[in-house]
């Protein structure tokens, strides 16, 4: 059994279809089918339930899949860390969700580049779930996202819990009638959520907040990303719940209001491969903690700094 057998098997298991798996792997379908058959023969077991549509894993296949995914992730991790140890390359690939750009991430990137000029830093906009996949495949080294997702191959550090706030059109009646809002106040409004895809995403955190309180918005309007959502709010198409870091966007056609529930938060999570203890990863994590301390100090009275 070779690593390519594991990659082929994982692709078929996740796509649940030989044709789509072959397209994902950029190979023809007949060779892929033969490789899976050879894998089953070498193991002496059936990994898939033949005749099922879509293709389902057998009980043995599910066991094999869980371990194959971990082994492939560890292989990618080993390759990445070995390159760093051998100083073959000093590079760091960073994945991020778009909404983190309105918080500390730009400052983190600038400071890291200033303090680690020998490291080639590259940025990639990816959803949280795509970041997890990219980490396991070795395409990125660190990710900044918002979705809590358990994976044995990924280490997560919750950097902060960011309060959710409401974006409303300028002059909206709610902006003059109350000092802060509740989710119940928004039930009669069109709720603009983002991103539309892929899911799960920040949109699902917002919807879960309503669901957990037995509330249901009057109407939903799904859009692709935060900036479009704010543009629609400005146009009077509805209201949106956004991370509080969006305060930093100086728009004169949108009003922001606080929510009265401190439990309405969205985390900012830094994700890394479980075994990756490289110098560059640790340097970034140390830098982030230092920046958060600096930020907290800015809000203290002069005599308490």
C-alpha angles and dihedrals in degrees: 000000000000134000091255089061089056092048091049093047094049091050092052092044092052097041093040087209131082094216095053091042091053090051090049091051093042093234134113119269100238094058090047092053090049092050092052091048090050090050092052091047093050091050094041093228140097111247097184134044103243117225096022118128115234094028112259130200119241118234088263090047092055090052091048092047095055091054096039091056091051093047093051091048091050090050092054089046092051092051093049096046093045091055090052094046090050091046088231086139137005103203137131124198114203126197120199142173113237097245092062089068089075093059133045099316098093090051090047092052094046094048093045091052091048093050098037105039092157091063118086105221122199128183128213126184106224136155115251092256092048088051091056091052093045091050092053091048093048095243094121132023102206135016136200113205145140107231121095105226126167116220125159091219096053131072116208130199117190103217096186144334106242118208117239118233135184125251113206135175113269109270095018111160092241091061092065102033100058140029092219135004139232126212087250089063089061099052094098093050131085104255113217111206132186151240101026091198151055101033146238092053144130087298089065091050089056094047091047090055090059094041093050089057094046091249129135124196116236093235136359127215113190119203137176104250148351099270092053090048091054091047090054090048090052089051090055096249094130145297131287136206109225139171113274091242086076085078083085091069104092102213120161093198099057130064123206124210132184123243118234096227115083089197091069098097140139117212126227105217129191112208128196137166109279097243098035106117095154122156093246095051092049091047091055093047091049090049092051092053090049092051092050090051089051090050092051091049091056090064096049120098112260093253093056100049 
